[in-house]
Each structure stands twice: as C-alpha cells, then as structure tokens.
Amino acid sequence: MTFVNHASVILSDGEINLITDPWIFGSAFNNGWELLSKSKFQIHDFEKITHIWFSHEHPDHFHPAVLNSIPEKFRKKITILFQNTLDHRVTAKCRQLNFKNVIEMSPHEFIVLSNSFKIKCVPNGTYDSWFYAIVNGKKILNINDCMVDSKSQSKIIKQQIDDVDILLTQFGYASWVGDPEDVDLRKNASNEKLQRIHIQAEIFQPKFIIPFASFVRFSHIDNSYMNDEMNDIGNVENYISKNTTSIPIILYPGNSWSGEEKTDNSSAIMNYRKDIKESLTLYDEKKEVNFMELSNISSSYIENIKRRNNWFFIKLLHKMNFFKTSYIFLKDHEKSYSFNLIHGLKKSEKQKNYVDIITDSDSLSFVFAFDYGMDTLFVNARFQTSGGKIMNFFRLFLIGTLNNNGRTFPLGVLGFLFNERSMWKTKFLEIILGKYALK
C-alpha cells in the first residue's frame, strides 16, 4: 500500500496497481479546500496505474482536473471502477475521456482483477460508497467518509463482508460546523469523529486502522476559521492506541507499507504538523455577480426544477409553508434578497441581523448554477448564519440535490429511505426509536 494523499492510496499486487480517489493537486469545492501536504505522486506516475476506483463524485475524491491531465496514452491502459449510480454521470465522463474500460460495480458481486486481487463496492447513504478488497489474503475495508457513525450502521456493512485486517476511515470533520464563534461545536465534531472510529473498531475488529480522508485545510478567507479544531493526526494515533485493540498506521504522501507490521508513525506525524504550521495563501477572489445575472440563474434553476419534478406537489408544499421564503444577505452587494421556488430571487429590505444566511454573490451563483451547488456550499462552509433559520435556505435546494443523484421529487425521496442502495432507512428508524440524537 502506498499513500498518495487525502483519500488516495495505491494497492499493489503483482501486475495490478489500483489507485483510489486520486486528488493530487488543485483546490476543491469552489476554492474551499486545499490539500494539507504536497503529493509525491504526479501525473506521469499514472503510467503504472492499471485501475482507478472512485468512492463518489465529490471533487476531493473524483477530481476532473486530475483526470483531464492524465495523458491519453495512459488512460487507454486504465480501467475505471465505480458504483452503479442512477445518473451514470461519472462513468459517462470517464468513457468520454477514453479510459480502457469503465465498470459499474454491482453491490453484490466481487470484481476479480487477478487471481489474488478482488474488490466489492457498495453504495452508502446519498451518494457515497465503500469497498471491501481481498488482496493477496489481506482483507481491506475502505470506508473513506461514508456516514458509518453508529453500531447499527457498522453492522449493516459487517453483514456484507468477512473479517477486516485493515480499515481505512475518516478522522476529521468535512463540512460547515458553526460560525467563527462556535468553537465548541467544532470541538464536539472532532470528538465525534474519534468516537466514530471507536465504534467502527469495535464492530470490524481490524488489526490495523489507517486514518485518512481528512488531510485538508479550509482555504478561503470566508472559511479558514474552520481549521481551528481539526483533529491533530498525532492525537488520532494516540486515541486509536488507547481506545481500540487496533494498531494505528499513519502514512505521509509517498509512504509505502506492506500491510503486515506495526510502523513508526513519528516521522509522518512530524511532517503533517510541520505542514500545518506553514502559512496558507487564502482564496479571496472578488468575483461579484450582479443582481440581473443572479436573477437569471435563479430563474433557470427553478425552470429545471419544474421540468424534472412534480411541480404541482412543490407548489402545494410551498402553500403549506414547507418551502419557506429564505432571506439572504450578500456581503459583496451589502444588500438582502429573498428567494423561493415560486417567485424566484427578489430584492429585500430585511436587515442583516434577521436573514437566514450570509454569503457572497459568487457562492449564491454557484448554488443556482449546479444541482450540487447547495451540497458544495455546505461542505466548503463559505457562509455564516444570522438571526433567521438556516434550514429555510437549504430546504429550498434539497430538490436539486435529489435530482443530482438521478432522482425526482417527491417519489425519489423514498429511494433514500427504503431501497437497498441506501442506509437511510436504518438511520430513519434510529431517529424514530430515539437512538440517534439530532444536533
């Protein structure tokens, strides 16, 4: 196993070299994230890669700029592995780039890459997936940042796999956690990630745990405060050692590991701590989008919602006040606006202290322009709350998120709760039974 960066590792056995989630340069989430450390693996190293597996479409896992940079002569020798999604968008992009082969993986079947290497991929939650690989006898579970945060969620996975020798899992929060003054919320979020590792270790009983998928920094002037309570990788190592029976393995970009023995993690930890201390050049672009352009983009967003969903039902929910008008303050405009799915974007006299969300015109434009825009805004944390209700804003864009996953509203909601691709029905039952505390 060779660690590439963030959520990317290379599993090598014989002639097979499979790389996971290769994000090796550039920013992600509309300039909201940067890699903590520089990648040793470079584009020319794809010459030796035989397979690429993506967990999901988020740009810190599926990074289009990286894929576009791979020379075509290398792409023609690489097979893509990805979950079988409803929209097939990722696989369509890969076919467009002329990769050797694109395999959409069934959640019930192993893909055999060689006599000693097979891998299974299972969807999780809204769009994520995990894999279970058996490589030369080593049993490897890669959860990345799947929402496996309870014993019941872990047991669902455990029922679909055998023993686990090596567990790769997330160790840090990866989305908005409060405004700048909400330090305790971020402390709690970091502690929850450690508790999540403890739960996973208890159920899967891995010999080794590799914490990863969190080696990033929030990189915009609007969100850099989010770095204050990110888990220190040395503390994560210590937590795993003291609170589980597993052996922590900390890998720095370029490090290789046999998968068999305990390692000295001190050098990797020291390097990460050194990188954290280095100054980060924050994005601070002033790309103001005027009201007319915002209005046009918002109208296009609504037209797309009308075209792909049950508009009568949406209007009914609007009348029932489920889809409430949201009030937005744009910092670069120094002005408030209102938005709902019936009347679109309008100027407002609402005072800044009473709006639902404070952001900038560039971020708002991004939300309107892409079905995944709201998801990106929540992950990159380029906003703050005010005296209103933040869910009034995010609820208006839930339909776009649903459409982004190949589903329509309202019938597509049932897919999140009750079909076999999703763990949401278990999460729903946990909430009903009071076993899962909503924060």
N, C-alpha and C positions, 0 to 999 in steps of 0.2 A: 504494500500500500504506500503510495506517495501522496503527500498532502500538497494540493495545488494552491487553494486559497478559499476562505469563507466556507462554502458548502461543497467545494470541489475536491475530490480525491481521484486518484487513478488506481484501479485494481488490476494488477498484472499477474498473469499466469500463463506460462508458455508463450504462444503467439498472440494471446488476447491482451489488449490494453484498453480497458473501459474507463472513461472519464465521466464523472458526474457533475452536472450543473456548472459548466465552465464559465464563470465570470472572472476574468483575469485583468481587466483594465476598465477605466472609464467610470462614470457615475451611474447611479440607478435612481428610479423613482423621481423623475423630473428634477434632477440635481439635488436630491435629498440625502443620498447616501454615497459614501466613498469607501473603498477598501481600506482597512486599517493598515495593512502591510503590503509591500510590493510583491508581485508574483515573480517567482523564478521561472515558472513555466511560461513560454512565449508562443506566439502564433506558429513559428516554424516547428515547434515541438509536436504539433498535431500530425506531423508526418508519421509518427509512430503509433498514433491512436487508431484503434480498429472499431470502437463503439463509443457512442455518446448517449448517456441517459439523462433525461430532464425530469425533475420531480414535478414541476409545474411552471406556469407561464410568467411568474413574477421575474422582473429583469435582473434580480440578483441570483437567479437560477437559469433562466432562459434569456440570454443577453444577445439581442440581434446584432449589435456591433461586433461582438466577438465572432459570431457565426459568419457574418459577411466578410470578415477579414481572413478567414481560412482559405488558402489558395484552392482553386477548383481541383487541381490535381490531387490534393489531399482529401477533399470532400468525396471524390469518386471512390475512395477506398474505405470510407467510414460508414457504418450502419447506425442509424438513429433508433433509439428505443424510447417509447413514450406511452403513457396511459391512453386508453381508447376513450377519448372525450366525445361529447355530443357535437361540438362545433368543428373538430378536426383542424383547427386553425394552426396549431403548432406543427403538426405533421405536414400540412399543406405548404407552410413556409419552408420546411426542410426539403420537401420534394422540389420546390421551386429553386432551391439552391443546389440541386443535382447531387445530393448525397447518394452514396452507393445503394443504400436500401433504407426504407423507413418502415419500422414495425410498430404497429399499435398493439399494445400488450393486453391480453385478457387477464383479468384479476385472478382467474382460477388456474392458470397454467404457467409453468416454468418455460422460459425461453432458453434453449440449450445453445451455448456459444462454443463449447468444446466438451471433450469427454470429462473434464474436471471443473467446468465453469457453467453454472446455470443460475438464472435470475428470474424472480417473480416481482411484478409491480402491482400494487393495489391502491386504488383511489381512496382519498381520505377527505372528509369534510366538503367544502365548497368546490375546491379546485386542486388541492394538493394530492400527493401520493407518496407512498413509502416503498422501499424494495427490500426483499429478502434474497440474498445470494449465497450460494454454496460454492466456494472457490477452493479447490484442492483440499476439501474436507473442512475448511473454515466456514462457519455459519455466521453471516454478517447481516445485521438489520440496520438499515439506514432510515431513520425517522425524519431526518432534517428538521423542518419546522412545522411538521404536522401537529394538529391540536390534540395530542395524546396527554391529557392533563389529569387523568383520574384512573383508578384501578379498573373501572368498568371499560374505559376506552382501551387501556392496555390489554385487557383480557380478550377483547374482540380481535386484536392483532395476534395475540398469543395462540388463539384457536386456529389461526390460519398458517402457522409456521411451526417449526421444530425448535430445538434448543438454539440459544444465541451465544456465540463466542465473543462477538464484537458488536457493540452498539454505538452508532453514531447519532448524536442528538444535539439539539439547540440548547444554548446556555444563557442567552440574553434576550431582553425584550426587543421587539422589532416593529413597533408602531407607536403611534401617539399615546403617551401616558401623562396626561395632565399639562397644565400651563407651567411656565417657568417657576412659579412659587410652589407648585405641588410636588415638592421633593419627596415627601413620604409616600406618595403614590408610586413613584419610580423605585423607591427602595423596596416597597412591597412587591412590585412587579418582578424585580430581580430575585427576591427571595422565592417568589412563586416558581420561577424557572428552576431554581435549585430543588425545590420540593417536587417538581415535575420529574427531574432526573431521579430523585429518590424513589418515586412511585414506579417509574419505568424499570429501575434496577431491581426493585422488589419482585415485579411480575416476570421480567425476562431473565433475570439472574445471569447477566453476561459476565464473562471473565474479565473483559476489558470494556471501558467506556471512553469514547473519543468525543469530547465536547467540541462542537464546531457550528457553522451556520450562523455565527454571531460576530465574526471578526470584521465589523464595520464601524464607521463613525457617521453620525448625523452631520451633514456637511454644508448646510445652508445657514445663512445668518438668521433665518427665521426659526431654525430647529436645533441649533448647536447646543442649546441648554439641555437637550435630551441626553447628552453624553455624561451628565454628572453622576448618575447612579448605575451605569452599566456594570455588569459583573466583571471583576478582575479575574483573568484566567488562572492566576495563582490561587486565588480564593476558591475557584471552582474545583481545581485539583484537590485542594485541601478538604473541601466538602465531600467529594466523592470518596476520598480515602477514609474519612472519619464516619461517614453515614451510610456507606454501602459496603458490600463484600467484593465489589469490583475494583479493578486496577485502572486508575486514570492514565490515559495516554494523551499527551499534549504535543501536537505537531505544528511546526512552523513551515511556511511555504518553502517547498523543496525538500523537506524531510521525508525520508523513506523508513518504513517499519515492516518487519517480517510478519507481524500478526501473532507472534508466539511468546515474546518475553516482555517483562517489565522494562521500561526505559527510564533514563534520567531526564526528567522534564525541565530541569532548571534552565538550560540554555534557551529552549523555546519560550519559556515564561519570561525570561530576562529580555529576549528580543521583542516580544509583544509589549512589555512595559516600556521599553525604550521607544517603540513606535508611537505609543500613546502620548508620550511626553513631547514628541515632535509637533511643532506648530502646524495647524491645518488651515490651508487657504480656503476660506468660506466662499461659497457662491453668493453673490449679491447683485444679480442682474436686475436691471431696471426696465424690464420689457413690459411696459404698460400697454394694456389692451383697452381701447376706448369703449365707451358705452354702446355705441352703434354696433361695433363688431361683436361685443358680448351679447347684445340683444339678438343679433342674427344667429350666433352659435347656439344660444339657448333655444331659439325657435326651431332650429334644425334638430336639436336634441329631443324636443317634445314631438316633432313630426316622426322621428324614428321610433319613439315610444308608442305613438298612435299606430304606426304601421305594423308593429310586431307583437302587440299585446291586445288584450280585451279593453278597449277604450271606454266602453260603457261601464265596466266594473271599476275602472280607475276613477271615472267621474263620480260614481256613486260613493267611493271611499273618500273622495275629496269633499263631497257634500256632508259626509258623516264626520268630517274633520280628522280622518286618519292621516291623510296627506295634507298637513297644515302648511300655510304660507310660512316661509322661512325668511328671516331678515339677516342680511349680510352687510358687514362693513368692510369696504375695500381701502386698505391703508394708502395705496398709491393714488387713489381717487379722493381720499379724505371725505368719503360720502357713503351713505347707506343705500341699499337696494332691497327690494322684496322679490321673491321668486316662488312660484308654484307651478304645477303641471298644467293648469288651465289657462292662466293669464301670462305666463312667462316671466321675464325679468322686467321690473319696473323701478323707477326711482322712488326713494322713500325718504321721509323726514325722521325716521326712527333714530333716536340717539344711540351713539356708540355703546353706551353702557347697558343697553337693553336688546342688542341684536343677539342672534344665535351663534354667529361665527365671525371671526375677524381674520381676513386673509388678504391676498392681493389679486389683481386682475389676471395675472398670468396663471395663478393656480386655479382660479374660478374658470377661466377659459379652458384649461386642461380638463377640468371636471365635465364641462359641457361637451368637449370635443371627442371624448372617448368613453365607451361603456365602462371601462375600468378606471375612469378618472377619479371617481369617489374613493375607490379602493386605494389608488395611488396617494391621494391626499391624506387618507388616514394613516397610511404607512409612513409617508415622508414627514408627517407632523408639521407641515408648513402652515399652521393656523393656530389660533387661540380661541378660547371661548369667552363669553361675556355674560351679561345678565339674563339672556334668553335660555333656550333649550337646544343644545347641540343636535339632539336626535331629530328635531324638526327639519334640520338641514339634511342630515344623512338619510333620513327616511325617504326623501324625495328622489334619491338616486339609487335606491335598492332595486328598482325595476331594471335599470341599466346594468347593474351588477348581475342580476339574474340573466338578462339577455347575453351578457358577456360570457356566460357559461353554457350558452346554447339552449336556454330555457325561456319560456314565455310566462307572462303574468296573467292570471293568478295560478293556473294549473301547475306551472313549473315549480311552485313552492313545495308541492307535495313530493317532488323528487328529492328535495333536500331532507325531508323528514322520513320518508318511508321506502325509498328504493335501496337496493343492495349496494349501490356505489357510495352511499353516504353513511356517516356515523351520527348524523344529526338526530335520528330518531332516538338513539340512546341518550344523547345529550338532552333532548326534549324530555324524555322520561326522568332523567336525573333532576331536571328543574322542577317537574311536577311533583316528584317524590321528596323534594327538599334536600337532595344530596349534593346539589351544586349551587353554590352561592353566587348569585349575580352581583357584580360590583358596579 
